[in-house]
Structure formats: C-alpha cells, structure tokens
Amino acid sequence: MPLTVFRGAAKLRVPSTARAFSTSPCLLRARGTGYLPPNSSHLPLIIQSLGVMPTFHDPSSPELAQAYENVRENILIPSFLFKQHRNFVYRERNHKLLTDPENPVIVNIGSQDVQLTPRPTWNPPPINTFSHTINMMKTDKDFANIPALCYSYALGEMPLRESQIEKVARIMTLRGKMNILLKLAHQSYKHEHSIKFTKPLVREYMRGFLLQNQIPKMESMAKLSLKGIAHFLRLVCDPKVKRDRAEKLRNDPVVVGLELHAYASATKNYNNGEDYKHLTSQAAQRFLTVWEKQPVPELRETVKNDVAGRNRVKQMVLDFRPVMEGLVIAREILKGSETIAALKKHEKKLRETLEVWEAFLARQNMPMGRTWQTYKDNAVAMGEEIREKMGDKEGEGKEESELLAEDESEVKLEENEGGENAGEVRP
C-alpha cells in the first residue's frame, strides 16, 4: 500500500518504495499556507539523493555566474529529480500548477531549496559550453570550481570529451594546481560518468607533479610532489578508476621516466645527492624494466609530414625531453651502481632521437609553443610567488597535503591481484 502524507488540504500519494528514502535529505514540500495542486497528488514526496548537489562559489564575472546557473538549472537539478518530477515540470498541462506564487513547489536537495518551475523541454547545454566556461575562469577561486563543474556533467550523464579534460589538466599543471587535479582523479574513482584517464592525461598529471618538484629551494613542495606521484599512480592502477583499458598506464615509458626524474631531482637538491632509502635506484629499476620492452619510437614510425604529424612530434618532444633530463640526474645519483650502463645507453639513444625530432620541426618552421622549458619557467615563477606570500616561509600546498591524507584513508585502493593490471610495475 502506498504511504499517504497530508499537506494542508492536499493529499500526496507516495509509493511504498519511497519509504526506504525516508531519511534522505531530499524532500518535496509546499511553502506557504496553501496546499499542493490536486494534479500533483501522485508526485513522490521523497527524492532519491545522488549526494550533495555541487555548488559554485565566487564567480569573477557576471558571464561566469550565468554559465554556472545554466549548468545548475539544465544539468544538475534535472539529474536529482525522479522521472515523475521531470514529467511534471516539462509537460505543458502541468505548468499552471507550478506558477502559483502562494504555493511554490520546493525540492530540498541536501541544504539547498530548489523551486520546480515550468519548462518547455529539457534543454541541456551543448557539451562545448564546458570549454567556454573554463575559458572564462581567471582567478584561483574560479579554478576551485572546476571539480564541481566536472562532477555536474558526470551527474547529468554528459561525458566530457577527452580533449576537454586534457585542456583542463594543461591549464592546472602550468598553474601548479595539483590539488584540483587530484580531486578530479578521486571523482573518477567514485563516479562511473566522471573523467576517463588516457595516456596523454596521465602524462600531463605527471608533468604537473614534476613541475611542483622543480620549484627552487622548497623542499616541502618536492616532498609533496613525491607523495602525490605515489598516490596518483596507485589510484590510476585501481580497477574502479575509469581509464583507457587498452593502455598500461602505469607502465608507460614517459610515466616511469618522469617518476625517475622526480625522485632523482629531489635526491640531488635536498639529500646531498645520496639515494634516500634507495628510492631513486628503485625508480631506475622500474624505468629499465619498462624501457627494455618499449623502446623510443623512431621518427619514421611517428609522423607523416602534415599538420597532425608535426603536432605529434611536438608532443613527443614535450613528453620525452624531461625524461632525458631525468636520466642525466639519475646517473649522477647512482654512480657505481649496476644500472649505470643501461641508463647511459637509454640516455644516449633518447638524446639522439630528440635531436632528430627537433631538427625535423626546425625544418618545418614549426613554433614550439608549450615546451618543457615552459614548465620549468613556471616552477621558478611559482616559487617566487609562494615566497612572497609566505614571507620566505614554506607552507604552500597545505590544501593538497590535507587532500592526500584525507583520501588515502577514504579511498581504499585495491591491490588488483590477478586483475587487468596484474604484473604491472607497482609504485
């Protein structure tokens, strides 16, 4: 038997299945002294909650505020409503019932009150409005809304394009906002419609951690980057994370190369060049294990002489240049070890390959655009900005450190023994 609930003079018939959600924070109610319209008597009282509805804070412009409102009205709110509610607001015959100013119909989602209003149709914004919204973001407070924005599209079952997420990652890494990117990674763990990790995206994450590692004279940031790398690589290996199943992302040559660079650089700068707990040698061994099976591609295998091919070579230079620099540092740290000869061999081969790629681009008069030097320059600028803010006291990155500590306990990563990534090199 359905549960009958009285609201003033009106009667709401609620399916008995709704009793399971009786403690949900999402309720439908009428405000004022009137009563709900008679034709709404079969509207469920309780709405199934998908969690707290994301909110957006402190937009830097009226245009950005309008973009947030568009997402809220046309993606978020419909995603929290039952089908009956959607039919109620989209069917023209019901619209008069929702326009009574004395008896508005209110949906409470978490702590937010949302009034149901008549709409001609469900009209979610086109997916490219996501990129337009990102382009309007200018301040740190704007960028802090990116996880909520991406999660809104996930709740609305509107998967973002890989190129859109990769663009977000590029913007955030160059600004040193790895805490924001880590939040996106955790959303991928928790929600099936969140971002998917691809090889280019994982490489961009790793460049961001390495940029953080390169901030001059800030040991706390180097430690934070190493902790972030270890946490992120465990997360990417977890079977619950949405990713490109065809790629062994943990065993990508660039990923293990950037990891080696981070450990070697931190050892050189903050431990007098002594391999702390053999972390650099362990990273070098992982590097060699992967690189013996996946040699650096030759130019003829990489490119056709067209725009797409030339852009691919530019990306390869960006991917492998920091790997080569990391090999140079690692050889300094690991002098006298058994891995020196193999590291030297790969360094020599990679250096020659990079020279061929860069000579090819020079012949094409291709502007290099974003290069590894861009990231290093940004690291220097970030260091100066942090010291200016903190008065030469380290402390930047507190939010990211807290996020790592919080989510290490919240997200229980599976070992995945015998699973899809079994046998992969683990951090």
C-alpha positions in Angstrom: 0.0 0.0 0.0 1.3 3.5 -0.8 2.1 5.8 2.1 -0.3 8.7 2.3 1.0 12.0 3.6 -1.2 15.1 4.3 0.0 18.6 3.4 -2.7 21.0 4.5 -5.8 20.3 2.5 -3.9 18.3 -0.1 -3.1 14.6 -0.2 0.2 13.3 -1.6 0.3 9.6 -2.6 3.8 8.3 -2.2 4.9 4.8 -3.4 5.8 2.4 -0.6 9.2 2.0 -2.2 9.9 5.6 -1.2 9.9 4.6 2.5 13.5 3.4 2.0 14.5 7.0 1.5 12.6 8.4 4.5 15.9 9.6 6.0 17.1 11.2 2.7 17.8 15.0 2.8 15.9 15.4 -0.4 12.3 16.2 0.2 9.4 17.8 -1.7 7.3 20.2 0.2 4.9 23.1 -0.2 5.6 26.5 1.2 3.0 29.0 2.5 -0.4 28.3 4.0 -1.9 26.9 0.8 -1.8 23.4 -0.5 -0.1 21.5 -3.3 -2.1 21.4 -6.5 -4.5 18.5 -6.8 -2.9 17.2 -10.0 0.4 16.8 -8.2 -1.1 14.1 -5.9 1.0 11.4 -7.5 4.2 13.3 -7.2 6.6 11.4 -4.9 7.3 13.1 -1.6 10.8 11.9 -1.3 13.5 12.3 -4.0 16.3 9.8 -4.2 19.5 11.6 -3.3 22.6 11.3 -5.5 24.6 13.0 -2.8 25.0 16.7 -2.0 24.4 18.8 -5.1 27.6 20.6 -6.2 27.7 24.3 -5.7 29.7 27.1 -7.4 31.3 30.0 -5.5 32.7 33.4 -6.1 32.5 33.8 -9.9 34.8 36.5 -11.2 32.4 37.9 -13.8 28.6 38.1 -14.4 29.1 35.9 -17.6 30.7 33.1 -15.5 27.9 33.4 -12.9 25.4 32.9 -15.7 27.3 29.9 -17.0 27.2 28.3 -13.6 23.5 29.0 -13.3 23.0 27.4 -16.7 24.7 24.2 -15.5 22.7 24.2 -12.3 19.3 24.7 -14.0 19.8 22.5 -17.0 22.2 19.7 -15.8 22.3 19.5 -12.1 18.7 19.9 -11.0 17.2 17.5 -13.6 19.8 14.9 -12.5 18.4 14.9 -9.0 14.8 14.6 -9.9 12.7 11.5 -10.3 11.2 10.9 -13.7 7.8 11.9 -12.4 9.2 15.2 -11.4 10.7 15.8 -14.8 7.4 15.0 -16.5 5.7 17.3 -14.1 7.9 20.3 -15.0 8.2 19.6 -18.7 4.6 18.8 -19.6 2.7 21.9 -20.6 -0.6 20.8 -19.0 1.1 20.9 -15.6 2.8 24.3 -16.0 -0.1 26.3 -14.4 0.3 24.2 -11.3 3.8 25.4 -10.8 3.2 29.1 -11.3 1.1 29.8 -8.1 3.2 32.3 -6.2 1.4 31.4 -2.9 2.1 27.7 -3.2 5.5 27.1 -4.9 6.7 23.5 -5.1 10.1 23.2 -3.5 12.6 20.4 -3.7 15.1 20.3 -0.9 18.4 18.7 -2.0 20.8 18.5 0.9 20.7 22.0 2.3 19.6 23.7 -0.9 16.0 24.6 -1.7 15.1 24.4 -5.4 11.7 25.6 -6.7 10.2 23.5 -9.5 9.4 25.8 -12.4 7.7 25.1 -15.7 10.0 24.4 -18.6 9.1 23.8 -22.3 11.6 20.9 -22.6 14.7 19.5 -21.1 17.4 21.5 -22.9 20.9 20.6 -21.5 23.6 22.9 -22.8 25.8 21.6 -25.6 29.0 19.9 -24.4 31.2 22.6 -25.8 29.8 25.1 -23.2 32.1 23.3 -20.8 35.2 24.7 -22.6 33.6 28.1 -22.9 33.1 28.1 -19.1 36.7 27.1 -18.5 37.9 29.9 -20.7 36.0 32.4 -18.6 37.8 31.4 -15.4 40.5 33.8 -14.4 41.1 33.6 -10.7 42.1 30.9 -8.2 38.6 31.0 -6.8 37.3 30.3 -10.3 39.6 27.4 -10.8 38.5 25.9 -7.5 35.1 25.4 -9.1 36.4 23.0 -11.7 35.8 19.8 -9.8 32.2 20.8 -9.1 31.8 21.7 -12.8 33.2 18.3 -14.0 31.1 16.5 -11.4 28.0 18.3 -12.6 28.4 17.0 -16.1 29.1 13.5 -14.6 25.8 13.6 -12.6 24.0 14.7 -15.7 25.4 11.7 -17.6 27.1 14.1 -20.1 30.6 12.6 -20.5 33.2 15.2 -21.3 35.4 14.7 -24.3 39.0 13.6 -23.6 40.4 16.7 -25.2 38.4 18.9 -22.8 39.7 17.2 -19.7 43.3 17.3 -21.2 42.9 21.0 -21.7 41.8 21.4 -18.0 44.9 19.4 -17.0 47.2 21.5 -19.0 45.8 24.7 -17.5 46.0 23.4 -14.0 49.5 21.9 -14.2 51.0 25.1 -15.6 49.4 26.9 -12.7 50.6 24.4 -10.1 47.0 23.4 -9.1 47.6 19.7 -8.5 45.1 19.7 -5.6 42.4 20.4 -8.1 43.6 17.6 -10.5 43.7 15.2 -7.6 40.1 16.0 -6.8 39.2 15.1 -10.4 41.1 11.9 -10.1 39.1 10.9 -7.0 35.9 11.7 -8.7 36.9 9.2 -11.4 37.3 6.6 -8.7 33.8 7.3 -7.3 31.6 8.0 -10.3 31.2 6.0 -13.5 30.5 9.0 -15.6 33.5 11.0 -14.5 36.6 11.7 -16.4 38.5 8.8 -18.1 42.2 8.5 -17.8 44.1 8.3 -21.1 47.8 8.2 -21.8 48.0 11.9 -22.6 46.1 12.8 -19.5 48.2 10.7 -17.1 51.4 12.1 -18.7 50.1 15.7 -18.1 49.4 14.8 -14.5 52.9 13.6 -14.1 54.4 16.7 -15.7 52.4 18.7 -13.1 53.8 16.8 -10.2 57.3 17.2 -11.7 56.8 20.9 -12.1 55.9 21.1 -8.4 59.1 19.1 -7.7 61.2 21.7 -9.7 60.2 24.7 -7.6 63.6 26.0 -6.4 64.6 25.8 -2.7 61.3 24.4 -1.5 61.8 21.0 0.0 58.2 20.8 1.2 56.9 21.1 -2.3 59.3 18.4 -3.5 58.1 16.0 -0.8 54.5 16.9 -1.6 55.1 16.1 -5.3 56.6 12.7 -4.5 53.7 11.8 -2.2 51.3 13.0 -4.9 53.0 10.8 -7.6 52.9 7.7 -5.4 49.2 8.3 -4.5 48.2 9.1 -8.1 49.9 6.1 -9.7 48.2 3.8 -7.2 44.9 5.4 -8.0 45.3 5.0 -11.8 46.1 1.3 -11.3 42.9 0.7 -9.4 40.2 -1.2 -11.4 37.5 1.1 -10.2 39.0 4.1 -12.0 37.7 4.9 -15.4 40.6 4.7 -17.9 41.7 3.6 -21.3 41.7 -0.2 -20.9 44.0 -0.7 -23.9 46.8 1.2 -22.2 49.0 0.0 -19.4 49.2 3.5 -18.0 51.5 2.6 -15.0 54.0 1.0 -17.4 54.0 3.9 -19.9 57.6 4.8 -20.8 57.0 8.5 -20.2 55.3 8.0 -16.8 58.1 5.9 -15.4 60.6 8.3 -16.8 59.0 11.3 -15.2 58.8 9.4 -11.9 62.5 8.7 -12.1 63.2 12.4 -12.8 61.2 13.4 -9.7 63.0 11.1 -7.3 66.4 11.9 -8.7 65.9 15.6 -8.7 64.6 15.6 -5.1 67.6 13.5 -4.0 70.1 15.8 -5.7 68.5 19.0 -4.3 67.6 18.0 -0.8 69.6 15.0 0.3 73.1 15.9 -0.8 72.9 13.5 -3.7 72.6 10.5 -1.5 69.9 8.0 -2.5 67.5 8.2 0.4 66.1 4.7 1.2 67.1 3.6 -2.4 64.1 5.4 -3.8 66.0 6.6 -6.9 67.5 3.2 -7.6 64.1 1.6 -7.3 62.6 4.1 -9.7 65.6 3.5 -12.0 64.9 -0.3 -12.0 61.2 0.3 -12.8 62.3 2.6 -15.6 64.7 -0.1 -17.1 62.1 -2.8 -16.8 59.6 -0.8 -18.9 62.1 0.7 -21.4 63.7 -2.7 -22.3 60.3 -3.7 -23.6 59.2 -0.4 -25.1 62.0 1.4 -27.0 61.6 5.0 -28.1 59.8 5.2 -31.4 61.8 6.3 -34.5 60.7 9.4 -36.4 59.6 7.5 -39.4 57.3 5.5 -37.3 55.9 8.6 -35.6 55.0 11.1 -38.3 53.6 11.9 -41.6 54.6 15.3 -42.9 51.3 17.0 -42.3 49.9 19.3 -39.6 48.7 16.4 -37.4 52.0 14.6 -37.8 54.1 17.6 -36.9 51.9 18.3 -33.9 52.5 14.7 -32.8 56.3 15.2 -33.0 55.9 18.4 -30.9 54.1 16.4 -28.3 56.7 13.7 -28.3 59.4 16.3 -27.7 57.4 17.6 -24.8 56.9 14.1 -23.4 60.4 12.8 -23.7 62.6 15.9 -23.0 62.1 15.9 -19.2 62.6 12.1 -19.3 66.1 12.6 -20.8 66.9 15.3 -18.3 65.9 13.0 -15.5 68.3 10.3 -16.8 71.2 12.7 -16.6 70.4 13.5 -12.9 69.8 9.8 -12.1 73.2 8.8 -13.5 74.8 11.4 -11.1 72.9 9.9 -8.1 73.6 6.3 -9.0 77.3 6.4 -9.8 78.9 3.0 -9.4 75.6 1.1 -9.4 74.8 -1.8 -11.8 72.2 0.3 -13.6 74.5 3.0 -14.8 75.4 1.3 -18.1 71.8 0.7 -19.0 70.7 4.2 -18.0 73.5 5.7 -20.1 72.5 3.6 -23.1 68.9 4.8 -22.9 70.0 8.4 -22.3 72.3 8.3 -25.4 69.5 6.8 -27.6 66.9 9.3 -26.3 69.2 12.3 -26.8 69.9 11.3 -30.4 66.1 10.8 -31.0 65.2 14.2 -29.6 67.8 15.9 -31.8 66.2 14.2 -34.8 62.7 15.3 -33.8 63.8 18.9 -33.0 65.7 19.2 -36.3 62.6 18.0 -38.2 60.5 20.6 -36.5 63.1 23.3 -37.2 63.0 22.4 -40.9 59.2 22.8 -40.9 59.5 26.3 -39.2 57.1 25.0 -36.5 56.7 27.2 -33.5 57.3 25.0 -30.4 54.6 26.6 -28.2 54.4 24.8 -24.9 57.7 23.1 -24.1 59.3 21.6 -21.0 61.1 24.9 -20.6 57.7 26.5 -20.1 57.0 24.2 -17.2 60.4 24.9 -15.6 60.0 28.7 -16.0 56.6 28.4 -14.3 58.1 26.5 -11.5 60.6 29.3 -10.9 57.8 31.9 -11.0 55.6 29.8 -8.6 58.5 29.7 -6.1 58.9 33.4 -6.2 55.1 33.9 -5.7 55.0 31.4 -2.8 57.9 33.0 -1.0 56.4 36.4 -1.5 53.1 35.3 0.0 54.6 33.3 2.8 57.4 35.7 3.7 60.1 33.1 2.8 58.3 30.5 4.9 57.4 27.3 3.3 53.7 26.3 3.6 52.2 26.4 0.1 50.4 23.2 -0.8 48.7 22.6 2.6 45.4 22.0 0.9 46.9 19.3 -1.4 48.7 17.7 1.5 45.4 17.5 3.5 43.6 16.1 0.5 46.2 13.4 0.1 46.0 12.5 3.8 42.2 12.5 3.7 41.7 10.5 0.6 44.4 7.9 1.4 42.1 6.8 4.2 38.8 7.4 2.3 39.7 5.7 -0.9 40.7 2.1 -0.3 42.7 1.2 -3.3 42.6 -2.5 -4.4 45.7 -4.5 -5.0 44.1 -5.9 -8.1 45.9 -9.2 -7.8 45.2 -11.3 -10.9 43.2 -8.4 -12.4 43.7 -6.5 -15.6 46.8 -4.7 -14.4 48.4 -7.7 -12.7 52.1 -7.9 -13.3 52.5 -4.2 -13.8 55.3 -2.4 -12.2 53.9 -1.0 -8.9 55.0 2.2 -7.1 
